[in-house]
Amino acid sequence: MHNQEDEEKLLETVEKDLAKHLNQDTFTKLSMIAMIPNTWSELPQLSYGVNNEVPCLSSAVSIAYSKELGRHLIANQDIKIGIK
């Protein structure tokens, strides 16, 4: 179970990642959504652990960019179907 401090650090990290990739208007709207009270008693656990670059992603994927595809995710390993 995550404590309040962990959730605040995660939110701060996600906001920084979003700010890098979004214009200010979009980021402001998303920040307002983030202020809506969280109704989950516990955050869901990520399959295969936490991605070091983007904590809200599984470590089974990484972010890549190409001119052909733009920004996209790549599986780093075989990912089982369904929920663990």
N, C-alpha and C positions, 0 to 999 in steps of 0.2 A: 504494500500500500504506500502510495506517495504522500509525503507531508506537504503542507502549504508552501514551504520554502522551495521544495523540489518543483512544484507546479509553477511557482513564480519564475524560477530560473528557466524552466522549459519555455514558458510563454515569452520571456525576454529574448531567448535564443531564436525562437520562431519569428518574433517581430523583427529582429535584426536581419534574419535571412530573407524575410519578405521585403524589407525596405531596400535591400540590394537589388531586387528584381522587379519591383513594382513602382509605378509613379506615385507621387505623394497623395493624390486624391484617392486612389484605390486603397493605398495603405491606411489612410485615415478611416475609410469606411470599414476596413477589416479590423482595425483597432477598436472601433465602436462595437462591432460584433463580439470581440473578445471580452468586452466588459459585461456581457450578459452572464448572469450567474451560472456556474457549472452545476448541472444537476446530477452528474456522475459522482458516486461516492468514491470511486476509484478509477483511475485512468486504465484503459485496456493495455495489456502487455503486448509488446511487439514480438512477432515470431522471429526467431533467429537473432534476437538481441537488438540493441540500438545502433544505428549508423553513426559513426564518429563525426561526420561532416554535417549531417542534418538529423538531430535527435528524434524528430517525429517520423523518420523512416526506419525501416528494418535494415539491419546490416547485410541482408541478402541482396540489396540493390544499391546502385550508385547512380549519381546524376552525371549525364554526359551531354555533349553538345556537338552537333555537326551541321554543316550548311544544309544538307539534304533533309534531316529530320528535325532540326532545331534542338531545343532542350528536351531531353527524354531520360527515362530510367533504363538501366541495364541490370539484368539479373546477374549476380556474382556467383551464383550456385543454383543447383536444382531447387525449386521451391515446391513443396508438397501442396496439393490441392486441399482446401478446407481449413478448418480452424483446429489448432492443436488442443 
